[in-house]
Structures are given as C-alpha cells and as structure tokens.
Amino acid sequence: MPEAEVIVQPGQAFESGLTMADIHKDLPLYEQMIARGQALGPVLATNLIEMIRAQANSVEVLTAKLRSEERDYLDEIKERDRAEECADKLAAAVAKRFRVDVGEHSNLNCPWAEADSVLNGEYVTDSDEDREIARLRKRITELEGASS
C-alpha cells in the first residue's frame, strides 16, 4: 500500500522539472533509443523511473479505491436485498391479516403497493372488520327499506 495517496495529475512536474505530458510526448523517441541500444543518459533514465514510480503508485491508490468502492457497492446490494425481504414479509403479513391476494412481483403488479393500498383503506378486503362493515351497511339498508 502506498505511503500517501499520490496520483499523477496532468501537468504535475517531477524532480527533473518535466511533466508527465513531456515524458509521454517523447516516449516514441525513448523507445527508438532503447531499440537501437542507445544509452538514455542519467537525466532521461531518472525521468522515466520517476514516471514509472508515479504511475505504479497511482495504480496502487486507484486499485485500493476500486476495492473500497466494490465493498461499498456489495454492502449496498445486501442492504437492498434485506429491505426487499422485509417488504415481502410485510406484504405477506398484510395479505394474511386482511385476507387479500397482493399477488406476485411482475411488470404489472407490485405486492408492496397492493399491501400499502390495503393499509390505506383503498382496497376492499375480506377482513373481519370489512365484513362487519358490509353487514352493518346491509342491515341499515334493510331497516331503511322496512321503515318506508
């Protein structure tokens, strides 16, 4: 692991005063010199070594950041899965309690929304309370009809 988070930035100068762009610009020349067996010289060799070290350090830092992001991503997926599991259990409990079919997940149905509708009274259920309300309404209608 690198000692400090150092990522080579565009325009950043090395000890030699050259920037990464300067070194990259001259890379084809360096490659030709190496291919011909020419000596690069101490300043040029130092510049290349600095560039390689800086890039290696950048790779280490970015790799560590990537691993951290991957862990965070996987943690987020686990949290989402736990939330979905709880929502599924809650929808099933609402369905059982109110004797309704909230259905399965599909592109046309969301059991969580159906359960929410039931809890908000937007859905006629077969619960004891709803059956009692229906019975009382029917009885009121019967009594009103008998008194006419």
CNS distance restraints for C-alpha pairs under 8 A (distance, minus, plus):
assign (resid   1 and name CA) (resid  60 and name CA) 6.63 0.50 0.50
assign (resid   1 and name CA) (resid  61 and name CA) 7.59 0.50 0.50
assign (resid   2 and name CA) (resid  57 and name CA) 6.40 0.50 0.50
assign (resid   2 and name CA) (resid  60 and name CA) 6.74 0.50 0.50
assign (resid   2 and name CA) (resid  61 and name CA) 6.86 0.50 0.50
assign (resid   5 and name CA) (resid  58 and name CA) 7.86 0.50 0.50
assign (resid   5 and name CA) (resid  61 and name CA) 6.04 0.50 0.50
assign (resid   6 and name CA) (resid  54 and name CA) 7.66 0.50 0.50
assign (resid   6 and name CA) (resid  57 and name CA) 6.69 0.50 0.50
assign (resid   6 and name CA) (resid  58 and name CA) 6.26 0.50 0.50
assign (resid   6 and name CA) (resid  61 and name CA) 7.26 0.50 0.50
assign (resid   7 and name CA) (resid  54 and name CA) 7.14 0.50 0.50
assign (resid   7 and name CA) (resid  55 and name CA) 7.53 0.50 0.50
assign (resid   7 and name CA) (resid  57 and name CA) 6.92 0.50 0.50
assign (resid   7 and name CA) (resid  58 and name CA) 4.55 0.50 0.50
assign (resid   7 and name CA) (resid  61 and name CA) 7.20 0.50 0.50
assign (resid   8 and name CA) (resid  12 and name CA) 6.64 0.50 0.50
assign (resid   8 and name CA) (resid  20 and name CA) 7.83 0.50 0.50
assign (resid   8 and name CA) (resid  54 and name CA) 6.12 0.50 0.50
assign (resid   8 and name CA) (resid  55 and name CA) 6.69 0.50 0.50
assign (resid   8 and name CA) (resid  58 and name CA) 6.40 0.50 0.50
assign (resid  10 and name CA) (resid  19 and name CA) 7.71 0.50 0.50
assign (resid  10 and name CA) (resid  20 and name CA) 6.82 0.50 0.50
assign (resid  10 and name CA) (resid  21 and name CA) 7.08 0.50 0.50
assign (resid  11 and name CA) (resid  19 and name CA) 5.46 0.50 0.50
assign (resid  11 and name CA) (resid  20 and name CA) 6.58 0.50 0.50
assign (resid  11 and name CA) (resid  21 and name CA) 6.70 0.50 0.50
assign (resid  12 and name CA) (resid  19 and name CA) 5.39 0.50 0.50
assign (resid  12 and name CA) (resid  20 and name CA) 6.70 0.50 0.50
assign (resid  13 and name CA) (resid  17 and name CA) 5.21 0.50 0.50
assign (resid  13 and name CA) (resid  18 and name CA) 5.22 0.50 0.50
assign (resid  13 and name CA) (resid  19 and name CA) 4.27 0.50 0.50
assign (resid  13 and name CA) (resid  20 and name CA) 7.07 0.50 0.50
assign (resid  14 and name CA) (resid  18 and name CA) 5.61 0.50 0.50
assign (resid  14 and name CA) (resid  19 and name CA) 6.07 0.50 0.50
assign (resid  14 and name CA) (resid  20 and name CA) 7.88 0.50 0.50
assign (resid  14 and name CA) (resid  47 and name CA) 7.47 0.50 0.50
assign (resid  14 and name CA) (resid  50 and name CA) 6.92 0.50 0.50
assign (resid  14 and name CA) (resid  51 and name CA) 8.00 0.50 0.50
assign (resid  16 and name CA) (resid  43 and name CA) 7.54 0.50 0.50
assign (resid  16 and name CA) (resid  46 and name CA) 7.94 0.50 0.50
assign (resid  16 and name CA) (resid  47 and name CA) 6.65 0.50 0.50
assign (resid  18 and name CA) (resid  22 and name CA) 5.94 0.50 0.50
assign (resid  18 and name CA) (resid  23 and name CA) 6.99 0.50 0.50
assign (resid  18 and name CA) (resid  47 and name CA) 7.48 0.50 0.50
assign (resid  19 and name CA) (resid  23 and name CA) 6.47 0.50 0.50
assign (resid  20 and name CA) (resid  24 and name CA) 6.03 0.50 0.50
assign (resid  20 and name CA) (resid  51 and name CA) 6.74 0.50 0.50
assign (resid  21 and name CA) (resid  25 and name CA) 5.91 0.50 0.50
assign (resid  22 and name CA) (resid  26 and name CA) 6.50 0.50 0.50
assign (resid  23 and name CA) (resid  27 and name CA) 6.13 0.50 0.50
assign (resid  23 and name CA) (resid  47 and name CA) 7.41 0.50 0.50
assign (resid  23 and name CA) (resid  48 and name CA) 7.34 0.50 0.50
assign (resid  23 and name CA) (resid  51 and name CA) 7.73 0.50 0.50
assign (resid  26 and name CA) (resid  30 and name CA) 6.38 0.50 0.50
assign (resid  27 and name CA) (resid  31 and name CA) 6.04 0.50 0.50
assign (resid  28 and name CA) (resid  32 and name CA) 6.23 0.50 0.50
assign (resid  29 and name CA) (resid  33 and name CA) 6.24 0.50 0.50
assign (resid  30 and name CA) (resid  34 and name CA) 6.18 0.50 0.50
assign (resid  30 and name CA) (resid  40 and name CA) 7.39 0.50 0.50
assign (resid  31 and name CA) (resid  35 and name CA) 6.04 0.50 0.50
assign (resid  32 and name CA) (resid  36 and name CA) 6.18 0.50 0.50
assign (resid  33 and name CA) (resid  37 and name CA) 6.24 0.50 0.50
assign (resid  33 and name CA) (resid  38 and name CA) 5.06 0.50 0.50
assign (resid  33 and name CA) (resid  39 and name CA) 7.21 0.50 0.50
assign (resid  33 and name CA) (resid  40 and name CA) 7.04 0.50 0.50
assign (resid  34 and name CA) (resid  38 and name CA) 5.69 0.50 0.50
assign (resid  34 and name CA) (resid  39 and name CA) 7.19 0.50 0.50
assign (resid  34 and name CA) (resid  40 and name CA) 7.40 0.50 0.50
assign (resid  40 and name CA) (resid  44 and name CA) 5.71 0.50 0.50
assign (resid  40 and name CA) (resid  45 and name CA) 5.84 0.50 0.50
assign (resid  41 and name CA) (resid  45 and name CA) 5.96 0.50 0.50
assign (resid  42 and name CA) (resid  46 and name CA) 5.93 0.50 0.50
assign (resid  43 and name CA) (resid  47 and name CA) 6.17 0.50 0.50
assign (resid  44 and name CA) (resid  48 and name CA) 6.28 0.50 0.50
assign (resid  45 and name CA) (resid  49 and name CA) 6.11 0.50 0.50
assign (resid  46 and name CA) (resid  50 and name CA) 6.06 0.50 0.50
assign (resid  47 and name CA) (resid  51 and name CA) 6.19 0.50 0.50
assign (resid  48 and name CA) (resid  52 and name CA) 6.12 0.50 0.50
assign (resid  49 and name CA) (resid  53 and name CA) 6.08 0.50 0.50
assign (resid  50 and name CA) (resid  54 and name CA) 6.01 0.50 0.50
assign (resid  51 and name CA) (resid  55 and name CA) 6.06 0.50 0.50
assign (resid  52 and name CA) (resid  56 and name CA) 5.99 0.50 0.50
assign (resid  53 and name CA) (resid  57 and name CA) 6.05 0.50 0.50
assign (resid  54 and name CA) (resid  58 and name CA) 6.11 0.50 0.50
assign (resid  55 and name CA) (resid  59 and name CA) 6.12 0.50 0.50
assign (resid  56 and name CA) (resid  60 and name CA) 6.32 0.50 0.50
assign (resid  57 and name CA) (resid  61 and name CA) 6.21 0.50 0.50
assign (resid  58 and name CA) (resid  62 and name CA) 5.99 0.50 0.50
assign (resid  59 and name CA) (resid  63 and name CA) 5.87 0.50 0.50
assign (resid  60 and name CA) (resid  64 and name CA) 6.20 0.50 0.50
assign (resid  61 and name CA) (resid  65 and name CA) 6.27 0.50 0.50
assign (resid  62 and name CA) (resid  66 and name CA) 6.01 0.50 0.50
assign (resid  63 and name CA) (resid  67 and name CA) 6.22 0.50 0.50
assign (resid  64 and name CA) (resid  68 and name CA) 6.27 0.50 0.50
assign (resid  65 and name CA) (resid  69 and name CA) 6.14 0.50 0.50
assign (resid  66 and name CA) (resid  70 and name CA) 6.06 0.50 0.50
assign (resid  67 and name CA) (resid  71 and name CA) 6.20 0.50 0.50
assign (resid  68 and name CA) (resid  72 and name CA) 6.23 0.50 0.50
assign (resid  69 and name CA) (resid  73 and name CA) 6.01 0.50 0.50
assign (resid  70 and name CA) (resid  74 and name CA) 6.15 0.50 0.50
assign (resid  71 and name CA) (resid  75 and name CA) 6.11 0.50 0.50
assign (resid  72 and name CA) (resid  76 and name CA) 6.14 0.50 0.50
assign (resid  73 and name CA) (resid  77 and name CA) 6.30 0.50 0.50
assign (resid  74 and name CA) (resid  78 and name CA) 6.26 0.50 0.50
assign (resid  75 and name CA) (resid  79 and name CA) 6.23 0.50 0.50
assign (resid  76 and name CA) (resid  80 and name CA) 6.17 0.50 0.50
assign (resid  77 and name CA) (resid  81 and name CA) 6.13 0.50 0.50
assign (resid  78 and name CA) (resid  82 and name CA) 6.17 0.50 0.50
assign (resid  79 and name CA) (resid  83 and name CA) 6.16 0.50 0.50
assign (resid  80 and name CA) (resid  84 and name CA) 6.13 0.50 0.50
assign (resid  81 and name CA) (resid  85 and name CA) 6.13 0.50 0.50
assign (resid  82 and name CA) (resid  86 and name CA) 6.24 0.50 0.50
assign (resid  83 and name CA) (resid  87 and name CA) 6.13 0.50 0.50
assign (resid  84 and name CA) (resid  88 and name CA) 6.04 0.50 0.50
assign (resid  85 and name CA) (resid  89 and name CA) 6.25 0.50 0.50
assign (resid  86 and name CA) (resid  90 and name CA) 6.09 0.50 0.50
assign (resid  87 and name CA) (resid  91 and name CA) 6.07 0.50 0.50
assign (resid  87 and name CA) (resid 112 and name CA) 6.49 0.50 0.50
assign (resid  88 and name CA) (resid  92 and name CA) 6.15 0.50 0.50
assign (resid  88 and name CA) (resid 111 and name CA) 7.56 0.50 0.50
assign (resid  88 and name CA) (resid 112 and name CA) 7.04 0.50 0.50
assign (resid  89 and name CA) (resid  93 and name CA) 6.13 0.50 0.50
assign (resid  90 and name CA) (resid  94 and name CA) 6.18 0.50 0.50
assign (resid  90 and name CA) (resid 112 and name CA) 7.95 0.50 0.50
assign (resid  90 and name CA) (resid 115 and name CA) 7.99 0.50 0.50
assign (resid  91 and name CA) (resid  95 and name CA) 6.12 0.50 0.50
assign (resid  91 and name CA) (resid 102 and name CA) 7.13 0.50 0.50
assign (resid  91 and name CA) (resid 111 and name CA) 6.14 0.50 0.50
assign (resid  91 and name CA) (resid 112 and name CA) 5.56 0.50 0.50
assign (resid  91 and name CA) (resid 114 and name CA) 7.86 0.50 0.50
assign (resid  91 and name CA) (resid 115 and name CA) 5.25 0.50 0.50
assign (resid  92 and name CA) (resid  96 and name CA) 6.17 0.50 0.50
assign (resid  92 and name CA) (resid 102 and name CA) 7.66 0.50 0.50
assign (resid  93 and name CA) (resid  97 and name CA) 6.00 0.50 0.50
assign (resid  94 and name CA) (resid  98 and name CA) 5.96 0.50 0.50
assign (resid  94 and name CA) (resid  99 and name CA) 7.93 0.50 0.50
assign (resid  94 and name CA) (resid 100 and name CA) 7.90 0.50 0.50
assign (resid  94 and name CA) (resid 115 and name CA) 5.98 0.50 0.50
assign (resid  94 and name CA) (resid 118 and name CA) 7.67 0.50 0.50
assign (resid  94 and name CA) (resid 119 and name CA) 7.74 0.50 0.50
assign (resid  95 and name CA) (resid  99 and name CA) 5.42 0.50 0.50
assign (resid  95 and name CA) (resid 100 and name CA) 4.80 0.50 0.50
assign (resid  95 and name CA) (resid 101 and name CA) 5.80 0.50 0.50
assign (resid  95 and name CA) (resid 102 and name CA) 6.05 0.50 0.50
assign (resid  95 and name CA) (resid 115 and name CA) 6.90 0.50 0.50
assign (resid  96 and name CA) (resid 100 and name CA) 6.78 0.50 0.50
assign (resid  97 and name CA) (resid 127 and name CA) 7.08 0.50 0.50
assign (resid  98 and name CA) (resid 118 and name CA) 7.82 0.50 0.50
assign (resid  98 and name CA) (resid 125 and name CA) 5.85 0.50 0.50
assign (resid  98 and name CA) (resid 126 and name CA) 6.06 0.50 0.50
assign (resid  98 and name CA) (resid 127 and name CA) 4.55 0.50 0.50
assign (resid  98 and name CA) (resid 128 and name CA) 7.93 0.50 0.50
assign (resid  99 and name CA) (resid 125 and name CA) 6.37 0.50 0.50
assign (resid  99 and name CA) (resid 126 and name CA) 5.27 0.50 0.50
assign (resid  99 and name CA) (resid 127 and name CA) 5.79 0.50 0.50
assign (resid 100 and name CA) (resid 125 and name CA) 5.88 0.50 0.50
assign (resid 100 and name CA) (resid 126 and name CA) 6.66 0.50 0.50
assign (resid 102 and name CA) (resid 110 and name CA) 7.81 0.50 0.50
assign (resid 102 and name CA) (resid 111 and name CA) 4.88 0.50 0.50
assign (resid 102 and name CA) (resid 112 and name CA) 7.76 0.50 0.50
assign (resid 102 and name CA) (resid 114 and name CA) 5.40 0.50 0.50
assign (resid 102 and name CA) (resid 115 and name CA) 6.28 0.50 0.50
assign (resid 103 and name CA) (resid 109 and name CA) 6.97 0.50 0.50
assign (resid 103 and name CA) (resid 110 and name CA) 7.44 0.50 0.50
assign (resid 103 and name CA) (resid 111 and name CA) 5.62 0.50 0.50
assign (resid 104 and name CA) (resid 109 and name CA) 6.78 0.50 0.50
assign (resid 104 and name CA) (resid 110 and name CA) 6.93 0.50 0.50
assign (resid 104 and name CA) (resid 111 and name CA) 6.05 0.50 0.50
assign (resid 105 and name CA) (resid 109 and name CA) 5.62 0.50 0.50
assign (resid 105 and name CA) (resid 110 and name CA) 5.18 0.50 0.50
assign (resid 105 and name CA) (resid 111 and name CA) 6.17 0.50 0.50
assign (resid 106 and name CA) (resid 110 and name CA) 6.63 0.50 0.50
assign (resid 110 and name CA) (resid 114 and name CA) 6.38 0.50 0.50
assign (resid 111 and name CA) (resid 115 and name CA) 6.03 0.50 0.50
assign (resid 112 and name CA) (resid 116 and name CA) 6.16 0.50 0.50
assign (resid 113 and name CA) (resid 117 and name CA) 6.17 0.50 0.50
assign (resid 114 and name CA) (resid 118 and name CA) 6.32 0.50 0.50
assign (resid 115 and name CA) (resid 119 and name CA) 6.28 0.50 0.50
assign (resid 116 and name CA) (resid 120 and name CA) 6.13 0.50 0.50
assign (resid 117 and name CA) (resid 121 and name CA) 6.29 0.50 0.50
assign (resid 117 and name CA) (resid 122 and name CA) 5.07 0.50 0.50
assign (resid 117 and name CA) (resid 123 and name CA) 5.92 0.50 0.50
assign (resid 118 and name CA) (resid 122 and name CA) 5.78 0.50 0.50
assign (resid 118 and name CA) (resid 123 and name CA) 4.92 0.50 0.50
assign (resid 118 and name CA) (resid 124 and name CA) 7.45 0.50 0.50
assign (resid 118 and name CA) (resid 125 and name CA) 7.44 0.50 0.50
assign (resid 124 and name CA) (resid 130 and name CA) 7.20 0.50 0.50
assign (resid 125 and name CA) (resid 130 and name CA) 6.20 0.50 0.50
assign (resid 126 and name CA) (resid 130 and name CA) 6.14 0.50 0.50
assign (resid 126 and name CA) (resid 131 and name CA) 6.14 0.50 0.50
assign (resid 127 and name CA) (resid 131 and name CA) 6.12 0.50 0.50
assign (resid 128 and name CA) (resid 132 and name CA) 6.09 0.50 0.50
assign (resid 129 and name CA) (resid 133 and name CA) 6.18 0.50 0.50
assign (resid 130 and name CA) (resid 134 and name CA) 6.12 0.50 0.50
assign (resid 131 and name CA) (resid 135 and name CA) 6.10 0.50 0.50
assign (resid 132 and name CA) (resid 136 and name CA) 6.14 0.50 0.50
assign (resid 133 and name CA) (resid 137 and name CA) 6.16 0.50 0.50
assign (resid 134 and name CA) (resid 138 and name CA) 6.17 0.50 0.50
assign (resid 135 and name CA) (resid 139 and name CA) 6.18 0.50 0.50
assign (resid 136 and name CA) (resid 140 and name CA) 6.11 0.50 0.50
assign (resid 137 and name CA) (resid 141 and name CA) 6.22 0.50 0.50
assign (resid 138 and name CA) (resid 142 and name CA) 6.22 0.50 0.50
assign (resid 139 and name CA) (resid 143 and name CA) 6.13 0.50 0.50
assign (resid 140 and name CA) (resid 144 and name CA) 6.05 0.50 0.50
assign (resid 141 and name CA) (resid 145 and name CA) 6.11 0.50 0.50
assign (resid 142 and name CA) (resid 146 and name CA) 6.17 0.50 0.50
assign (resid 143 and name CA) (resid 147 and name CA) 6.24 0.50 0.50
assign (resid 144 and name CA) (resid 148 and name CA) 6.55 0.50 0.50
